[in-house]
């Protein structure tokens, strides 16, 4: 398995719409395997094929137990609730923002054998599904996120800034 280069937001490929996978070929399987290795090395929780320069509707999302879900031609079929949480992206390094996403989603997709399945996620996993599927349509989280300053980031991570006052 190869480690693939993750494109960053100045690359216009990220703004393109990915094409459906019409046939699961050895090339698609190799792409999924390489994306899996790339995701693991990156420390991220999700990766879309477009982020590695391949305009196909393929996404990987880490599950709550740390296993990786492989989704071919994924589509969100159900959304419920709301969450407003911190989000970042491997393709937008060093930038974070609060996004408005559903609290839970159900996704329908194909697995690597071509079998259709559905998977539901809440919280971080729902946010990740939405984020990665947005990539397939050329949408970055920065298109609809409220950006944070470094001070706000420090507060969210629990690191209080020293205000110069004791006590």
ROTI-126143 format. One record per residue: y, x negated, z negated of N, C-alpha, C, O in turn. Coordinates in pm, 1 decimal. Each point is the difference from the previous one (the first is absolute). Layout:
% ROTI-126143
- n_c2 | n_c1 | n_c3 | ca_c2 | ca_c1 | ca_c3 | c_c2 | c_c1 | c_c3 | o_c2 | o_c1 | o_c3
- Y | X | Z | Y | X | Z | Y | X | Z | Y | X | Z .
...
END
This chain:
% ROTI-126143
- n_c2 | n_c1 | n_c3 | ca_c2 | ca_c1 | ca_c3 | c_c2 | c_c1 | c_c3 | o_c2 | o_c1 | o_c3
- -119.5 | -84.3 | 0.0 | 119.5 | 84.3 | 0.0 | 124.3 | -87.7 | 0.0 | 8.0 | -100.3 | -70.9 .
- 86.7 | 140.1 | 150.6 | 124.5 | -74.8 | 12.9 | 109.8 | 62.3 | -85.2 | 2.8 | 121.2 | -21.4 .
- 86.8 | -205.6 | -26.3 | 120.2 | 47.5 | -67.3 | 105.6 | 16.7 | 109.0 | 33.0 | -95.0 | 71.0 .
- 19.0 | 216.0 | -58.6 | 96.0 | 31.6 | 105.0 | 142.6 | -14.9 | -51.3 | 25.7 | 13.6 | -119.6 .
- 65.8 | -41.4 | 210.3 | 141.7 | -9.7 | -34.3 | 56.5 | 140.8 | -19.2 | -17.3 | 87.2 | 85.1 .
- 84.6 | -66.8 | -197.2 | 63.3 | 129.5 | -26.7 | 142.0 | -5.4 | 55.3 | 79.2 | -86.6 | -37.0 .
- -48.6 | 180.6 | 126.2 | 133.2 | 7.7 | 59.8 | 102.3 | 41.7 | -105.0 | -32.2 | 72.8 | -93.9 .
- 155.3 | -119.7 | 110.5 | 107.6 | 42.5 | -89.8 | 97.3 | 89.8 | 74.8 | -4.5 | 10.2 | 122.6 .
- 92.0 | 54.4 | -197.5 | 81.0 | 109.7 | 52.4 | 92.1 | -36.3 | 115.7 | 50.1 | 90.4 | 66.9 .
- -25.9 | -216.7 | -40.6 | 81.8 | -32.4 | 117.5 | -80.2 | 8.7 | 130.2 | 57.8 | -4.8 | 108.6 .
- -190.1 | 17.4 | -118.9 | -85.0 | 13.3 | 118.5 | -2.8 | 146.8 | 43.5 | -44.1 | 86.1 | -76.2 .
- 90.1 | -57.4 | 196.2 | 10.1 | 137.6 | 50.1 | -135.3 | 67.3 | 21.9 | -5.3 | 121.5 | 19.2 .
- -103.7 | -197.5 | -21.6 | -132.8 | 60.2 | 11.0 | -20.7 | 102.1 | -111.1 | -64.9 | 102.6 | 20.8 .
- 120.2 | -130.6 | -139.1 | -15.3 | 91.4 | -113.6 | 64.5 | 135.9 | 23.8 | -30.9 | 95.8 | -70.8 .
- 119.1 | -85.7 | 168.2 | 68.3 | 126.0 | 31.6 | -69.7 | 80.1 | 109.7 | 48.1 | 105.3 | 41.6 .
- -160.9 | -156.3 | 4.0 | -72.8 | 67.1 | 107.9 | -104.9 | 95.1 | -57.2 | -46.0 | -17.3 | -112.9 .
- 8.7 | 118.1 | 192.1 | -102.1 | 95.5 | -40.5 | -137.3 | -52.7 | 40.2 | -21.7 | -40.5 | 114.2 .
- -69.5 | 41.7 | -209.3 | -136.1 | -48.1 | 26.0 | -81.4 | 104.4 | 74.7 | 18.4 | 120.3 | -18.6 .
- -109.3 | -168.7 | 103.9 | -85.1 | 87.6 | 79.8 | -129.4 | 32.8 | -76.2 | -49.0 | -81.6 | -78.0 .
- -5.1 | 201.0 | 101.3 | -128.6 | 33.9 | -62.6 | -111.4 | -93.0 | 47.1 | 4.7 | -53.3 | 110.9 .
- -102.8 | 35.1 | -194.8 | -120.9 | -72.4 | 36.6 | -90.1 | 101.3 | 70.7 | -38.8 | 100.7 | -59.2 .
- 5.9 | -127.1 | 184.5 | -81.4 | 93.4 | 77.6 | -148.4 | -34.7 | -6.1 | -85.6 | 85.1 | 24.0 .
- 56.0 | -211.0 | -56.4 | -138.2 | -44.3 | -11.8 | -5.6 | -111.6 | -102.4 | 81.6 | -92.1 | 2.8 .
- -177.8 | 100.2 | -92.9 | -14.8 | -104.6 | -101.2 | -88.1 | -108.9 | 58.2 | -122.2 | 13.4 | 8.0 .
- 186.7 | -120.4 | 32.2 | -64.9 | -111.4 | 67.7 | -14.7 | -117.7 | -96.8 | 57.6 | 1.8 | -108.7 .
- -134.2 | -103.8 | 147.7 | -7.1 | -120.4 | -83.9 | 138.9 | -60.8 | -25.3 | 23.6 | -60.1 | -104.8 .
- 66.5 | 75.9 | 199.9 | 136.4 | -51.8 | -18.5 | 73.0 | 74.0 | -113.1 | 72.4 | -62.5 | -77.6 .
- -90.7 | 194.5 | 67.6 | 60.0 | 78.3 | -108.6 | -62.6 | -39.9 | -133.8 | 70.6 | -13.7 | -100.0 .
- -201.5 | -4.8 | 98.0 | -68.4 | -42.3 | -123.4 | 51.2 | -137.0 | -44.1 | 23.2 | -21.8 | -118.9 .
- -5.5 | -69.4 | 212.3 | 52.7 | -133.2 | -31.8 | 143.0 | 11.6 | -53.1 | 36.8 | -69.3 | -94.9 .
- 43.8 | 156.8 | 156.1 | 135.9 | 23.3 | -48.2 | -3.5 | 46.7 | -145.7 | 73.6 | -52.2 | -83.7 .
- -158.2 | 149.7 | 53.7 | -10.3 | 51.3 | -137.2 | -41.3 | -111.4 | -95.9 | 57.4 | -13.0 | -108.1 .
- -155.4 | -66.5 | 146.5 | -45.6 | -109.9 | -86.0 | 110.8 | -103.0 | -21.8 | 19.3 | -47.9 | -111.8 .
- 53.2 | 13.8 | 217.9 | 110.5 | -95.5 | -12.5 | 114.1 | 57.8 | -84.0 | 61.9 | -71.4 | -78.9 .
- -34.5 | 201.1 | 96.1 | 102.8 | 64.9 | -81.6 | -40.4 | -0.9 | -147.5 | 84.2 | -19.6 | -87.7 .
- -212.1 | 40.8 | 60.8 | -50.3 | -2.0 | -138.3 | 24.2 | -137.7 | -63.7 | 46.9 | -8.7 | -113.5 .
- -78.6 | -97.1 | 185.9 | 21.6 | -136.2 | -50.8 | 149.7 | -26.4 | -19.4 | 40.3 | -62.7 | -98.0 .
- 40.1 | 110.2 | 190.5 | 145.9 | -18.7 | -8.0 | 56.7 | 74.8 | -118.7 | 83.2 | -53.8 | -73.0 .
- -127.0 | 177.7 | 52.2 | 46.6 | 79.2 | -113.4 | -36.4 | -67.2 | -131.8 | 82.3 | -8.6 | -91.1 .
- -204.4 | -38.3 | 82.0 | -44.1 | -66.6 | -124.0 | 85.5 | -122.7 | -28.4 | 43.9 | -20.0 | -113.3 .
- -19.9 | -61.9 | 214.4 | 79.6 | -122.1 | -19.6 | 144.6 | 33.0 | -34.4 | 63.2 | -72.9 | -76.5 .
- -9.7 | 181.7 | 131.8 | 140.9 | 35.4 | -20.8 | 28.2 | 54.3 | -139.3 | 112.6 | -8.5 | -49.0 .
- -215.4 | 64.6 | -14.8 | 20.8 | 62.3 | -130.2 | 60.2 | 139.1 | 8.9 | 39.2 | 56.7 | -102.0 .
- -31.2 | -0.8 | 221.7 | 54.0 | 133.8 | 17.6 | -104.1 | 106.6 | -31.3 | -114.5 | -31.0 | -32.9 .
- 156.0 | 157.4 | 43.5 | -91.9 | 111.6 | -24.4 | -24.7 | 82.4 | 125.7 | -77.1 | 95.9 | -3.3 .
- 141.1 | -131.8 | 113.1 | -20.9 | 70.2 | 125.9 | 47.8 | -82.4 | 116.9 | 86.0 | -86.8 | -14.7 .
- -142.4 | 114.2 | 131.4 | 36.9 | -72.6 | 121.0 | -31.7 | 86.6 | 121.4 | -108.8 | 56.5 | 10.8 .
- 204.5 | -47.1 | 79.4 | -18.5 | 71.7 | 126.0 | -15.7 | -102.2 | 112.6 | 57.8 | -108.5 | -5.5 .
- -135.8 | 143.7 | 106.9 | -25.3 | -92.4 | 111.4 | 129.4 | -47.0 | 65.4 | 9.5 | -115.5 | 41.8 .
- 89.5 | 202.5 | -32.4 | 126.7 | -40.2 | 62.4 | 65.1 | -115.6 | -76.3 | 72.7 | -79.7 | 59.4 .
- -97.6 | 69.7 | -188.5 | 58.9 | -108.7 | -78.1 | -56.3 | -136.2 | 39.0 | 59.7 | -103.2 | -30.5 .
- -174.6 | 102.8 | 98.0 | -56.5 | -125.3 | 50.0 | 6.9 | -4.2 | 152.4 | -71.3 | -76.5 | 64.9 .
- 159.2 | 160.9 | -8.9 | 29.9 | -5.3 | 142.7 | -93.4 | 77.6 | 90.3 | 2.7 | -19.1 | 121.5 .
- -85.9 | 106.9 | -177.5 | -94.2 | 77.6 | 80.0 | 40.4 | 147.4 | -7.1 | -1.5 | 60.3 | -107.3 .
- 37.1 | -3.9 | 220.5 | 50.2 | 137.6 | 4.1 | -114.0 | 101.2 | 11.5 | -10.1 | 73.3 | 98.4 .
- -74.3 | -70.8 | -199.6 | -109.8 | 95.3 | -10.1 | 10.1 | 70.5 | -135.2 | 49.9 | -57.0 | -97.0 .
- -97.2 | 180.4 | 91.7 | 10.2 | 80.6 | -121.8 | -114.7 | -35.6 | -95.0 | -98.1 | 73.2 | -13.9 .
- 114.9 | -188.4 | -50.5 | -96.2 | -51.8 | -96.9 | 77.0 | -41.8 | -123.9 | 102.1 | -68.2 | 8.7 .
- -152.8 | 110.4 | -125.1 | 66.5 | -26.5 | -127.4 | -104.2 | -36.1 | -104.4 | -110.5 | 54.0 | -0.2 .
- 146.3 | -145.0 | -87.5 | -80.0 | -30.1 | -119.0 | 84.0 | 34.3 | -122.6 | 119.5 | -29.0 | -4.7 .
- -183.5 | 91.2 | -94.4 | 68.0 | 35.3 | -124.6 | -94.9 | -31.5 | -114.8 | -116.8 | 38.8 | 1.6 .
- 169.2 | -109.8 | -101.1 | -80.9 | -29.8 | -117.0 | -17.2 | 125.7 | -84.2 | 95.2 | 74.7 | -22.8 .
- -217.0 | -52.8 | -22.7 | -33.7 | 114.1 | -84.3 | 33.0 | -34.1 | -146.1 | 27.1 | -115.4 | -33.2 .
- -29.7 | 216.2 | -52.1 | 30.9 | -18.8 | -141.8 | -95.0 | -100.8 | -65.6 | 39.3 | -68.6 | -94.4 .
- -163.0 | 58.7 | 142.6 | -95.8 | -93.8 | -58.9 | 2.5 | -138.0 | 65.9 | -81.8 | -86.0 | -32.5 .
- 176.2 | 64.9 | 125.7 | 14.4 | -130.1 | 63.6 | -75.9 | -15.2 | 130.1 | 15.2 | -101.3 | 68.3 .
- -97.6 | 200.5 | -31.6 | -67.0 | -8.4 | 129.8 | 98.5 | 38.4 | 109.7 | 101.6 | 64.2 | -26.8 .
- -131.2 | -103.0 | 148.9 | 91.3 | 23.5 | 111.4 | -53.3 | 111.3 | 88.7 | -113.5 | -5.2 | 47.5 .
- 197.6 | 106.3 | -25.9 | -33.0 | 109.7 | 90.4 | 44.0 | -37.1 | 140.6 | 112.3 | -46.1 | 20.1 .
- -199.6 | 65.8 | 76.4 | 30.4 | -25.5 | 140.4 | 21.8 | 133.8 | 67.8 | -88.0 | 86.0 | -2.7 .
- 203.8 | -67.4 | 63.2 | 34.7 | 128.4 | 61.3 | 36.7 | -21.2 | 146.6 | 94.4 | -72.3 | 31.9 .
- -169.4 | 135.7 | 55.6 | 27.1 | -5.0 | 143.1 | 53.0 | 136.9 | 41.1 | -58.3 | 103.0 | -33.9 .
- 169.2 | -102.9 | 107.4 | 67.8 | 123.8 | 41.4 | 28.7 | 93.1 | -118.5 | -28.8 | 119.4 | 7.1 .
- 85.3 | -173.3 | -115.5 | 24.1 | 83.7 | -118.0 | 113.5 | 98.9 | 21.9 | 94.9 | -26.0 | 73.9 .
- -107.8 | 140.8 | -140.9 | 108.5 | 97.4 | -1.3 | -0.2 | 70.2 | -134.7 | -105.3 | 31.9 | -55.4 .
- 224.9 | -8.6 | 4.0 | 13.6 | 72.0 | -126.2 | -16.2 | 147.8 | 30.6 | 69.7 | 55.3 | 85.0 .
- -163.5 | 8.4 | -156.2 | -26.0 | 142.3 | 24.1 | 45.9 | 87.0 | -116.5 | 4.4 | 122.4 | 12.2 .
- 29.4 | -183.6 | -123.7 | 48.0 | 76.6 | -115.0 | 90.8 | -87.7 | -85.8 | -28.5 | -117.6 | -22.7 .
- 138.3 | 176.6 | -24.4 | 95.5 | -68.0 | -88.3 | 31.9 | 93.9 | -115.2 | 12.4 | 121.0 | 19.0 .
- 1.0 | -177.8 | -139.6 | 38.5 | 80.2 | -115.9 | 89.3 | -81.0 | -92.3 | -15.6 | -121.3 | -14.1 .
- 109.3 | 190.8 | -48.3 | 84.3 | -60.9 | -102.5 | 99.0 | -100.3 | 54.1 | 17.5 | -14.6 | 120.9 .
- 47.2 | -54.5 | -214.1 | 100.2 | -101.2 | 33.3 | -10.6 | -117.4 | -95.7 | -35.6 | 15.6 | -116.8 .
- 66.6 | -131.2 | 167.9 | 16.8 | -119.3 | -82.7 | 115.2 | -80.6 | 56.5 | 24.5 | 0.7 | 120.7 .
- 44.9 | -69.1 | -207.4 | 114.8 | -82.4 | 36.8 | -24.4 | -135.0 | -66.4 | 34.2 | -20.2 | -116.5 .
- -93.3 | -71.3 | 191.2 | -45.6 | -125.4 | -59.3 | 44.7 | -121.5 | 80.7 | 45.7 | 10.9 | 113.8 .
- -60.5 | -125.5 | -176.7 | 32.9 | -128.1 | 60.7 | -100.6 | -32.6 | 109.9 | -120.6 | 18.1 | -16.8 .
- 172.2 | -66.2 | 128.9 | -85.8 | -33.3 | 113.1 | 50.1 | -127.4 | 65.7 | 120.4 | -25.0 | 6.2 .
- -212.5 | -53.8 | 42.1 | 30.8 | -119.4 | 76.8 | -94.2 | -6.0 | 119.3 | -77.5 | 92.8 | 23.3 .
- 84.0 | -201.7 | 52.1 | -80.8 | -10.2 | 121.6 | -22.7 | -145.8 | 35.7 | 90.8 | -82.4 | -11.2 .
- -210.9 | 51.3 | 53.6 | -31.1 | -135.9 | 44.4 | 86.0 | -41.3 | 119.4 | 27.2 | -118.5 | 19.0 .
- 15.4 | 215.4 | 61.1 | 82.5 | -29.0 | 117.3 | 149.4 | -2.2 | -30.8 | 81.1 | -30.8 | 87.3 .
- -45.2 | 63.0 | -209.6 | 140.8 | -2.9 | -42.4 | 6.0 | -79.4 | -130.2 | 29.9 | 56.0 | -105.5 .
- -58.1 | -185.5 | 112.2 | -11.2 | -79.4 | -122.8 | 131.6 | -7.4 | -77.5 | 108.0 | -14.8 | 57.1 .
- -121.7 | 25.9 | -190.3 | 115.3 | -16.3 | -87.3 | 89.1 | 121.7 | -12.5 | 100.9 | -5.9 | -70.4 .
- -134.2 | 116.5 | 136.3 | 82.0 | 121.7 | -9.1 | -84.7 | 112.0 | -57.2 | -116.9 | 16.1 | 35.2 .
- 177.9 | 60.8 | -123.9 | -67.9 | 108.8 | -68.8 | 91.8 | 119.9 | -3.2 | 122.0 | -14.4 | 7.1 .
- -179.2 | 131.9 | -17.8 | 80.6 | 120.5 | -11.6 | -78.7 | 113.8 | -59.2 | -123.0 | -2.3 | -2.3 .
- 193.8 | 101.3 | -45.4 | -62.3 | 122.0 | -49.6 | -18.6 | 93.2 | 119.0 | 94.2 | 27.7 | 74.1 .
- -216.6 | 20.0 | -57.0 | -28.5 | 92.4 | 109.3 | -44.1 | 134.6 | -56.4 | -52.7 | 8.7 | -110.9 .
- 75.1 | 93.8 | 188.4 | -45.3 | 134.4 | -33.6 | -126.2 | 26.0 | 81.0 | 3.8 | 5.9 | 122.9 .
- -114.5 | 9.3 | -192.4 | -130.3 | 20.7 | 63.7 | -71.9 | 115.3 | -70.7 | 37.1 | 35.9 | -111.7 .
- -138.5 | 21.8 | 174.4 | -81.9 | 100.1 | -68.8 | -77.9 | -65.2 | -115.4 | -35.6 | -117.6 | 7.6 .
- 10.0 | 192.5 | -111.5 | -79.3 | -50.1 | -113.3 | -147.2 | -15.0 | 38.4 | -68.4 | -90.3 | -48.1 .
- 20.3 | 179.4 | 135.0 | -138.0 | -11.4 | 46.3 | -7.7 | 35.8 | 148.2 | 74.4 | 84.7 | 49.5 .
- -165.4 | -150.6 | 18.8 | -23.6 | 27.4 | 141.8 | -149.6 | -2.8 | 27.9 | -77.6 | -64.2 | -70.7 .
- 40.1 | 135.2 | 175.0 | -136.2 | -7.0 | 53.0 | 11.5 | -47.8 | 143.9 | 80.5 | 50.9 | 78.0 .
- -162.6 | -149.4 | -44.7 | 2.6 | -61.7 | 132.7 | -135.5 | 22.4 | 67.1 | -105.2 | -12.3 | -62.7 .
- 110.8 | 45.3 | 191.3 | -121.1 | 8.3 | 82.0 | 1.3 | -120.8 | 93.1 | 103.6 | -33.5 | 57.6 .
- -218.8 | -31.8 | -43.0 | -8.1 | -119.7 | 84.4 | -144.0 | -20.3 | 45.0 | -90.4 | 74.7 | -37.4 .
- 72.1 | -177.2 | 118.0 | -133.3 | -44.7 | 39.0 | -30.5 | -129.1 | -74.4 | 90.5 | -78.0 | -29.6 .
- -218.8 | 55.4 | -0.7 | -40.0 | -129.1 | -55.4 | -42.9 | -91.9 | 114.7 | 6.6 | 39.2 | 116.5 .
- -49.3 | -158.1 | -148.2 | -34.7 | -97.6 | 104.3 | -121.3 | 40.1 | 83.0 | -24.4 | -58.7 | 105.5 .
- -52.0 | 157.5 | -151.2 | -113.8 | 47.9 | 79.1 | 37.0 | 120.9 | 85.0 | -83.1 | 50.6 | 75.5 .
- 207.9 | -3.7 | -87.3 | 45.1 | 113.8 | 78.0 | -16.0 | 132.9 | -70.1 | 31.7 | 104.6 | 56.7 .
- -81.5 | -107.4 | -181.8 | -15.7 | 123.8 | -76.4 | 131.7 | 43.1 | -60.4 | 74.3 | -81.0 | -55.4 .
- -45.9 | 211.8 | 66.9 | 121.8 | 54.9 | -59.1 | -20.9 | 19.8 | -150.0 | -108.2 | 38.2 | -44.5 .
- 213.8 | -65.0 | -32.5 | -4.0 | 22.8 | -144.2 | 139.4 | 36.8 | -47.8 | 98.4 | -19.8 | 71.2 .
- -90.8 | 72.8 | -190.8 | 129.1 | 24.3 | -63.8 | 1.0 | -73.6 | -132.6 | -103.4 | -19.4 | -63.9 .
- 222.7 | -20.9 | 24.8 | 19.4 | -68.1 | -127.5 | 131.7 | 47.9 | -57.9 | 97.6 | 19.0 | 72.6 .
- -95.4 | 0.2 | -203.0 | 122.5 | 41.8 | -67.2 | 44.6 | -109.8 | -94.4 | -81.8 | -74.3 | -54.1 .
- 212.1 | 65.1 | 35.2 | 54.6 | -98.0 | -92.2 | 122.0 | 55.5 | -69.5 | 69.1 | 87.0 | 53.2 .
- -42.8 | -137.5 | -172.3 | 118.6 | 38.1 | -75.5 | 76.0 | -125.9 | -39.7 | -53.3 | -110.8 | 6.1 .
- 177.4 | 129.4 | -46.4 | 79.2 | -111.5 | -49.9 | 14.2 | -111.4 | 101.5 | 37.5 | 23.2 | 114.9 .
- -68.0 | -145.8 | -158.8 | 13.1 | -117.6 | 85.8 | -81.3 | 14.2 | 128.6 | 47.3 | -35.5 | 108.0 .
- -167.9 | 86.6 | -119.5 | -83.8 | 11.7 | 120.0 | 60.5 | 99.1 | 99.7 | -2.5 | -25.2 | 120.5 .
- 56.3 | 136.6 | -168.4 | 65.5 | 96.5 | 90.5 | 120.4 | -64.4 | 66.3 | 22.6 | 17.8 | 119.7 .
- 55.1 | -93.0 | -197.8 | 116.7 | -70.0 | 53.9 | -42.8 | -99.7 | 106.8 | 65.6 | -13.8 | 103.2 .
- -174.7 | -54.5 | -128.5 | -50.0 | -99.9 | 94.4 | -48.3 | 66.4 | 129.2 | 27.4 | -49.8 | 109.2 .
- -99.3 | 162.1 | -121.1 | -41.3 | 72.4 | 120.9 | 122.0 | 35.3 | 84.0 | 2.9 | -26.2 | 120.3 .
- 97.0 | 85.4 | -183.5 | 121.2 | 41.3 | 73.3 | 69.4 | -119.6 | 63.5 | 40.1 | 5.1 | 116.2 .
- -26.2 | -112.3 | -192.7 | 67.7 | -121.7 | 46.3 | -71.2 | -56.5 | 123.3 | 63.9 | -29.2 | 101.2 .
- -195.9 | 14.1 | -110.3 | -74.6 | -61.6 | 110.2 | -3.2 | 90.6 | 123.1 | 9.2 | -49.1 | 112.5 .
- -21.9 | 179.3 | -131.7 | 1.8 | 90.6 | 114.6 | 137.3 | 4.9 | 64.7 | 9.8 | 17.1 | 121.5 .
- 97.0 | -31.8 | -200.1 | 133.7 | -13.6 | 58.5 | 5.2 | -118.9 | 96.2 | 58.8 | 9.5 | 107.8 .
- -120.8 | -121.9 | -147.2 | -1.5 | -118.1 | 87.5 | -54.4 | 34.6 | 138.3 | 48.3 | -52.0 | 100.6 .
- -147.4 | 138.2 | -95.3 | -62.4 | 34.2 | 128.7 | 96.0 | 71.5 | 94.0 | -21.9 | 4.7 | 121.1 .
- 128.7 | 51.0 | -178.3 | 101.6 | 69.2 | 80.1 | 130.4 | -78.4 | 8.3 | 103.7 | 55.2 | 36.8 .
- -108.9 | -183.6 | -70.9 | 117.9 | -85.9 | 12.3 | 103.1 | 20.3 | -110.1 | 116.9 | -34.4 | 17.8 .
- -158.4 | 89.5 | -130.6 | 92.2 | 27.7 | -110.9 | -24.5 | -99.3 | -112.7 | -113.7 | -20.2 | -42.6 .
- 221.2 | -41.5 | -5.1 | -7.7 | -89.8 | -115.4 | 51.3 | 72.5 | -123.6 | 80.7 | 92.4 | 10.8 .
- -127.4 | -134.0 | -128.4 | 43.3 | 66.4 | -122.3 | 151.1 | -9.5 | -18.3 | 59.5 | 86.3 | -64.6 .
- 2.7 | -188.3 | 119.8 | 145.2 | -16.9 | -13.3 | 76.8 | 107.9 | 74.6 | 119.2 | 18.2 | -24.5 .
- -184.8 | 53.8 | 114.9 | 66.1 | 108.1 | 73.9 | 36.3 | 117.0 | -90.4 | 92.1 | 75.8 | 30.4 .
- -163.9 | -60.9 | -141.2 | 27.7 | 113.1 | -88.3 | -6.1 | -36.5 | -147.8 | -25.8 | 86.4 | -83.9 .
- 49.1 | -212.6 | 51.3 | -1.6 | -43.7 | -140.0 | 140.6 | -28.5 | -48.5 | 88.9 | -37.4 | 76.6 .
- -72.1 | 55.9 | -204.8 | 123.5 | -42.4 | -66.5 | -25.2 | -142.6 | -46.1 | -91.5 | -25.2 | -78.3 .
- 172.9 | -68.1 | 126.9 | -22.1 | -140.2 | -33.2 | 48.5 | -29.6 | -140.9 | 93.5 | 62.5 | -50.0 .
- -158.8 | -158.6 | -12.5 | 34.1 | -39.4 | -135.6 | 63.0 | -138.1 | -2.0 | -24.6 | -82.5 | 88.0 .
- 105.2 | 58.9 | -188.6 | 54.5 | -133.8 | -20.8 | -100.4 | -81.1 | -80.1 | -96.4 | 55.0 | -53.3 .
- 118.6 | -185.2 | 44.8 | -88.3 | -84.0 | -80.3 | 4.6 | 40.5 | -146.4 | -102.1 | -6.9 | -68.5 .
- 216.9 | 48.8 | 19.1 | 13.1 | 41.5 | -139.4 | -88.0 | 121.7 | -26.9 | -70.5 | 5.2 | -100.8 .
- 74.7 | 92.5 | 190.9 | -83.5 | 118.7 | -16.6 | -147.8 | -36.9 | 8.1 | -82.0 | 56.3 | -72.4 .
- 47.8 | -150.0 | 159.5 | -138.5 | -45.0 | 10.5 | -45.0 | -61.0 | -132.3 | -110.9 | 27.0 | -46.2 .
- 195.5 | -108.7 | -14.6 | -34.1 | -62.9 | -126.5 | -21.6 | 105.6 | -108.5 | -92.4 | -11.6 | -80.5 .
- 176.7 | 113.6 | 78.5 | -15.5 | 106.5 | -98.7 | -129.0 | 77.7 | 22.6 | -69.7 | 33.4 | -95.8 .
- 37.6 | -4.6 | 219.8 | -122.9 | 72.8 | 29.5 | -123.9 | -80.2 | -36.0 | -102.0 | 57.2 | -38.3 .
- 109.9 | -188.5 | 50.0 | -115.1 | -82.7 | -31.8 | -7.2 | -32.8 | -148.3 | -91.7 | -69.4 | -43.8 .
- 189.4 | 119.7 | -35.0 | -3.2 | -20.9 | -143.5 | 71.1 | -124.1 | -47.7 | -4.1 | -31.5 | -118.9 .
- 68.0 | -38.7 | 207.4 | 73.6 | -121.2 | -37.2 | 144.9 | 37.2 | -21.4 | 75.2 | 13.6 | 96.5 .
- -35.3 | 2.8 | -218.4 | 137.5 | 35.5 | -29.3 | 90.8 | -119.9 | 22.5 | -30.9 | -111.1 | -43.1 .
- 140.0 | 133.2 | 109.1 | 96.4 | -104.9 | 22.1 | 74.9 | -25.1 | -130.2 | 27.3 | 93.9 | -74.8 .
- 5.8 | -217.9 | 47.2 | 76.0 | -35.4 | -118.8 | 145.1 | 39.4 | 22.2 | 66.8 | -53.5 | 88.6 .
- -18.2 | 147.3 | -169.5 | 137.6 | 46.1 | 17.5 | 98.1 | -81.5 | -83.1 | 118.4 | 33.2 | -6.6 .
- -167.1 | -140.6 | -57.4 | 88.3 | -85.5 | -75.0 | 29.7 | 49.3 | -141.9 | 78.2 | -61.9 | -72.2 .
- -139.5 | 171.2 | 33.2 | 22.9 | 54.5 | -133.1 | -128.6 | -8.1 | -78.9 | -108.0 | 28.6 | 51.7 .
- 120.0 | -67.2 | -175.8 | -116.2 | -3.6 | -88.6 | -20.4 | 136.8 | -60.6 | 94.9 | 74.7 | -23.8 .
- -217.4 | -44.3 | 0.0 | -28.0 | 109.1 | -63.6 | -25.8 | 123.5 | -32.6 | -22.5 | 29.4 | -117.4 .
END
